[in-house]
Amino acid sequence: MLHLKLNICNPLRMKKNIEKTINLDLVRVDGNAFAIMGAFSKQAKREGWTKEEIECILDEARSSNYEHLIATIANHCEVNEGEDLIIDFD
């Protein structure tokens, strides 16, 4: 039996545009691509994003080079100074 896992960002399907942002200051995150993706994922989970939404952003971020990764994740981050910013580097 063949099992296919279709991602909501699969280009063969209608692309889902996620307009949400998280409270994350990327300046405070290690510049390593895995650290950036990890920090994004943890904060998005804390803010109630679904697993599918997070994976959609991460899949797009990983689809090209480092600059694309940074730009993709930065498009979904903004610092809300009135809220407590949680940064967990573990």
N, C-alpha and C positions, 0 to 999 in steps of 0.2 A: 504494500500500500504506500502510495506517495503522499507525504504531508508537506503542504506549503504554508509557510508563515508569511502572510502579507503584511507589510509595514504600512501604517497610514500615510507614510511619506513616499511610498513606492511610486515611481514616476509613471507606471502603467495604470495607476488609479488616479482619481482626482486628488491633487495635492492639497493637503490640509494646511491652511495658513494659520499659524499660532501667533496671536497678537499680544500675548501675555508677557509680562516682565517679572523678574524677581529682584529682591533687594540684595544685591551683591556688588561690592566694589572690587573689580578685577585688579586694581592697582595693588591691593593687599594680598593677592594670590600669587604663589610661585608661578613663574612663566612657563613651566613644564606643561605640555599639552594634557597629560594625564591628570595633573594637579588641577588644571583649569576645568576640565570636564568633571572631575570628582567634586570640586567645590560647587559647580553649577548644579549637578545632580542632587547633592545633599540639600542645598538651599531650596531648590525647586520642590523636593519632597516635603520639606518643612512647611512650605507655603501651599501645599495641597495639590500640586500638579499631579496628573495621572502618570503612570509608568509610560503609557503610549506617547503622551505629550513630551516627556523628557527624552525618550528614545528618538522621537521625530527630530528634535533639535540636535541631539548628539549625532544622529546619522547624517544629517545635513552638514554639521561641523566637520565630520570625518571624511566627507566626500571629496575633499580637495587638499590643498596645502595648509601649512601652519597659519598663514595670514587669513585664509578663509575660515579656519577654525576660530580664531580670535574674533573676527568680524561677526560671525554667526552667533557666537555666545554673547558678545558685547551687545548685539541688537536686542537681546532678551534680558539684559541686566540694567538696572538703574539703582542709584543709591537714594533711599528715602531717609533723609537725615532725622526725621521725626520718629522713626521706628528703630528698635534695637537691631543692630546688625550682628548676626551670628557668623563668625568665621571659625571653622573647625578644620584644622590642617591634618587631622588624623585620618 
